[in-house]
Amino acid sequence: MTLTKQTQLIHDSKHDSTYQSANQPLYYSSTYRQTKLGGNAHYDYARSGNPNRENLETKLAQLENAKHGFAFNSGITAITAVFLTLKSGDHVILPDDVYGGTFRLTEQILSKFNISFTTVNAEKPSEIERAIQPNTQLIYIETPSNPLFKITDIRAIVNIARRHQLRVAVDNTFMTPLGQQPLDLGADIVIHSATKFLSGHSDVIAGAVVTNDDVIAESLYLIQNGTGTALSVYDSWTLTQHLKTLDVRFKQSVASATKIQTFLAEHPAVAEVYYPGNSDTHLQQAHHGGAVLGFRLIDETKAQQFVDALSIPLVSVSLGGVETILSHPNTMSHAAIPQDIRESRGITFGLFRLSVGLENVNDLISDLDHALKEVYDESIIKHIEAQSSSG
């Protein structure tokens, strides 16, 4: 019988045969007894393998219809592991609005090891193909991108990669495996910051990489084990528990986000709304628009005043929690990118990213409306006057 993702998430792949507990026990051990010298014990040292991490990695692979799953101690470590499958002299193509942490990793760290990177507008497959060099090995994409929610056509990029014998890696953090499955669209590697929706409670830092490629999987395991970057025993157990509610959590957040983006799009204090569900390309490769959106105030000087007037959202970095999180990319997630580059890419002071949680959606809309009205009168009058004078 083929089980749905929802059912797979709830039931562990291995049952407790000793005490028949509903949850897998927490195997808090750094080392394991060896019964035969030179034998090939399944577990020997927790960095190399542990029942709790193995159970989690099985679930991560199941979620993305993958053969292999790897749990890392952060999302940026997972991204680093993918880049470490490359060698000195290799070249990578990245989106020009890539996550700030990835930008810092590539520009300030990996570039020292003679791995080069070219950034392009990933909304245009032709630009990606033009950026290919003789030493290009990997096309790395985020779709939807962070924080402007640009959409990359995964199938189109896969077709380009196949023509040039390149690999494709997709950061699928925003959509989760329940919303989008890049491996099924032909990608070679999928990455998650499992800190976000997969965990969903803002209490675990974790990353995940999945693949169907045996060679890539062998390399990822060597990197995970050799660099000591595997997820801890306790965090593996905790994340496995949190995954059991991913389906219901994500469905509610998506439903609320859809209503909120409609409200914001009609609000006179909002200049633009960025939501993947408004893109035909996105909806051809994903099940819905997801639970994260972006919006820009008409008067960007009112950003702090708007934040001060809010009551419900947690104003913070990160996303995907049960609580609604409002982030300010200019000073948070993308602060590692030089200011002139940030602003040239549209990451200005009036831009916000909203990760919708599990609060009552009407409460959230009322709170946003109240805060926007705090900046409404002066900013809108100024905007209307500016339009009139220019006309």
Rosetta blueprint (number, residue, H / E / L):
1 M L
2 T L
3 L L
4 T L
5 K H
6 Q H
7 T H
8 Q H
9 L H
10 I H
11 H L
12 D L
13 S L
14 K L
15 H L
16 D L
17 S L
18 T L
19 Y L
20 Q L
21 S L
22 A L
23 N L
24 Q L
25 P L
26 L L
27 Y L
28 Y L
29 S L
30 S L
31 T E
32 Y L
33 R L
34 Q L
35 T L
36 K L
37 L L
38 G L
39 G L
40 N L
41 A L
42 H L
43 Y L
44 D L
45 Y E
46 A L
47 R L
48 S L
49 G L
50 N L
51 P H
52 N H
53 R H
54 E H
55 N H
56 L H
57 E H
58 T H
59 K H
60 L H
61 A H
62 Q H
63 L H
64 E L
65 N L
66 A L
67 K L
68 H E
69 G E
70 F E
71 A E
72 F E
73 N L
74 S L
75 G H
76 I H
77 T H
78 A H
79 I H
80 T H
81 A H
82 V H
83 F H
84 L L
85 T L
86 L L
87 K L
88 S L
89 G L
90 D L
91 H E
92 V E
93 I E
94 L E
95 P E
96 D L
97 D L
98 V L
99 Y L
100 G H
101 G H
102 T H
103 F H
104 R H
105 L H
106 T H
107 E H
108 Q H
109 I H
110 L H
111 S H
112 K H
113 F H
114 N L
115 I L
116 S E
117 F E
118 T E
119 T E
120 V E
121 N L
122 A L
123 E L
124 K L
125 P H
126 S H
127 E H
128 I H
129 E H
130 R H
131 A L
132 I L
133 Q L
134 P L
135 N L
136 T E
137 Q E
138 L E
139 I E
140 Y E
141 I E
142 E E
143 T L
144 P L
145 S L
146 N L
147 P L
148 L L
149 F L
150 K L
151 I L
152 T L
153 D L
154 I H
155 R H
156 A H
157 I H
158 V H
159 N H
160 I H
161 A H
162 R H
163 R H
164 H H
165 Q L
166 L L
167 R E
168 V E
169 A E
170 V E
171 D E
172 N L
173 T L
174 F L
175 M L
176 T H
177 P H
178 L H
179 G H
180 Q L
181 Q L
182 P H
183 L H
184 D H
185 L H
186 G L
187 A L
188 D L
189 I E
190 V E
191 I E
192 H E
193 S L
194 A L
195 T L
196 K L
197 F L
198 L L
199 S L
200 G L
201 H L
202 S L
203 D L
204 V L
205 I L
206 A L
207 G E
208 A E
209 V E
210 V E
211 T E
212 N L
213 D L
214 D H
215 V H
216 I H
217 A H
218 E H
219 S H
220 L H
221 Y H
222 L H
223 I H
224 Q H
225 N H
226 G H
227 T L
228 G L
229 T L
230 A E
231 L L
232 S L
233 V H
234 Y H
235 D H
236 S H
237 W H
238 T H
239 L H
240 T H
241 Q H
242 H H
243 L H
244 K L
245 T L
246 L H
247 D H
248 V H
249 R H
250 F H
251 K H
252 Q H
253 S H
254 V H
255 A H
256 S H
257 A H
258 T H
259 K H
260 I H
261 Q H
262 T H
263 F H
264 L H
265 A H
266 E L
267 H L
268 P L
269 A L
270 V E
271 A E
272 E E
273 V E
274 Y E
275 Y L
276 P H
277 G H
278 N H
279 S L
280 D H
281 T H
282 H H
283 L H
284 Q H
285 Q H
286 A L
287 H L
288 H L
289 G L
290 G L
291 A L
292 V E
293 L E
294 G E
295 F E
296 R E
297 L E
298 I L
299 D L
300 E H
301 T H
302 K H
303 A H
304 Q H
305 Q H
306 F H
307 V H
308 D H
309 A H
310 L L
311 S L
312 I L
313 P L
314 L E
315 V E
316 S L
317 V L
318 S L
319 L L
320 G L
321 G L
322 V L
323 E L
324 T L
325 I E
326 L E
327 S E
328 H L
329 P L
330 N L
331 T L
332 M L
333 S L
334 H L
335 A L
336 A L
337 I L
338 P L
339 Q H
340 D H
341 I H
342 R H
343 E H
344 S H
345 R L
346 G L
347 I L
348 T L
349 F L
350 G L
351 L E
352 F E
353 R E
354 L E
355 S E
356 V L
357 G L
358 L L
359 E L
360 N L
361 V H
362 N H
363 D H
364 L H
365 I H
366 S H
367 D H
368 L H
369 D H
370 H H
371 A H
372 L H
373 K H
374 E H
375 V H
376 Y H
377 D H
378 E H
379 S H
380 I H
381 I H
382 K H
383 H H
384 I H
385 E H
386 A H
387 Q H
388 S H
389 S H
390 S H
391 G L
